[in-house]
Amino acid sequence: MLKGDKIGPEYIVKLYNFRHNVRAFLVIDNTKRGPGKGGIRMTPAVSEEEVFRLARAMTLKNALANLPFGGAKSGIAFDPKKADVKTKKEIVTWFARALKPLSPSLYIAAPDVNMAEREVAWFVEANGSKKSATGKPKRLGGLPHELGSTGFGVAEAAKKALDFLGIPISEATVAIEGFGNVGVFAFKFLSEAGARIIAVSDSRGAILNKNGLQYRKVLSAKKKTGSVVNYEGADKIAGAGIFEVNCDVLIPAALPDVINEDNFEKVAAKIIIQGANIPIKEAIEKKLHKKGVLVIPDFVANAGGVISSYAEHKGLGEKKMWQIIERTIGENVAQILIAMKKTGKTPREIATEIAIGKISDGR
Ligand code: NAD
């Protein structure tokens, strides 16, 4: 049983698909500020508990970013890599139809792991309302996540944290776990800003070159061979080695709980920017804080995606979207770091206090 609290969850929906033997979950954590907003994740091991933790992160994220949304998340426990596109579409269509009574009134979906604009289009078409999801393709009035809004916000958070530590971006080194939507664009925007990306990983392993990796070349290795490990001109290291790379900024941008009791002592980065959702449990974050590592939590750093969702929902254009992301994430990170210096609390504790204040106000 999930342990709720005064914030939520308000709704827990569990679904079962007999035809494909697939379970799915929707957790609407809190709707005080508006309909619950959060992506659909399709991974074999997704659980009710994981979906709840992600939904809570969305509640806090949306409040902190001043958006008129509550928090929610959904998960389909299925491995799309083991199935054809037709089966994946059938499952997404089934899921969308089953959620029709709640979406878009109380739940507005979005992309997440293994769910991109194509899948979101299937969801919206099965639901019948364009308001039921954001991250839609342009033809359906969307501002696709493929523009890189989340990675852009992650890069903004990194820039502010580097500023705070007095490290010039031109001297900063960065390691990134994951080369999907978030990792790719965090890489792109940080290297464009002058940082040196020295390591990156995907599900097949990691690569390291202290002199820096070239964005276009990594992209091409991934596109042509299916993995960053085939990049020419870097050392191959174990995937888990990415968390131990000696660098200024470490960006987990793929899986949950990757920095944990077993490896947190080996973290050598000065700053961790959480591109992924829930990559580190709070207790471990506290230990990292004690060790002097500056950790910017998920719901602060990766809000770019949901801000872009808001811009899409409101019919605002791309230019306005970039401006809101830059301003919101930049201001939030700066405010949190100043309060951290004053109080000694962790960035998560401070950000949570601010967000909960905004949920109670309902504004
Ligand atoms: P994605 O499916 O586009 O990419 C996931 C990446 O993770 C892929 O490169 C994959 O190779 C990599 N990966 C899988 N297993 C790995 C492993 N063992 N080691 C290293 N890399 C591995 O997903 P995404 O949209 O980039 O999302 C990543 C994370 O960011 C998730 O936690 C998601 O909830 C979060 N997030 C995404 C967005 C968004 O807009 N896409 C917004 C906020 C938060």
Residues whose N, C-alpha, C, O or C-beta is under 5 A from the ligand:
A	BS01	NAD	D112 V113 N114 H145 T150 E177 G178 F179 G180 N181 V182 G183 S201 D202 S203 G239 A253 A254 G275 A276 N277 N302 G305
